Amino acid sequence: ENTTEKQIETTIREVTDFMKYRKCSTDLQFRVRHAASYTARKAPHLVHNCLRILPTRLKQEIMLNVSAELFSNVTLLNGLDPDAKATLTRLLRPVNLARDEILWEALEVGTEMFFIARGRVNRKNLDGLVEERIAQGEFIGEMAV
C-alpha cells in the first residue's frame, strides 16, 4: 500500500467519522463514502481536503444535515422551506465559543448575527454585569443585518 492509498483511506475515514458524529443517515453516509472513494481514486491530488473532493450536491446535503440542529432549535428558522434552508446553510458558518469568550464589546458596532444552536450567550452592560442571557433557540446581533 503506497502513501496515496493510505491518504485516500484516511480521507474516507475522516468523512465517515464526521458524518457519524453529526448523525447523518446511513444512506447519506454510504453515498458520500462512495463519492469520496471514487473521486479520491480518480484524482488523488484532491485528497488534502476530505469534503472538497465531494460533488456540490452531496456537500450541500451534508451541510443541511449538519444544520438540522440549528433549524430545529431556532424558532425563527423553523418554518423555512427546504430551498430557503439550503440557501441559508450556504451562508452560515459555525462559531464555537469558549466559556467567557467575547463576541464583541459593549458599544462596538456588530457586523454579524448569531443563532444560538446550543448553549447560551450573556449580554453584558458597560459595567460588565449580565444584562440578558440569550439561550439556545434565540439569536443575537440582528441589528447588524
Sequence and secondary structure as in RCSB ss.txt:
>XXXX:A:sequence
ENTTEKQIETTIREVTDFMKYRKCSTDLQFRVRHAASYTARKAPHLVHNCLRILPTRLKQEIMLNVSAELFSNVT
LLNGLDPDAKATLTRLLRPVNLARDEILWEALEVGTEMFFIARGRVNRKNLDGLVEERIAQGEFIGEMAV
>XXXX:A:secstr
  HHHHHHHHHHHHHHHHHHHTT  HHHHHHHHHHHHHHHHH GGGTTSTTTTS HHHHHHHHHHHHHHHHHH G
GGTT  HHHHHHHHHH       TT  S  TT      EE  SSEEEEE TTS EEEEEETT EE GGG 
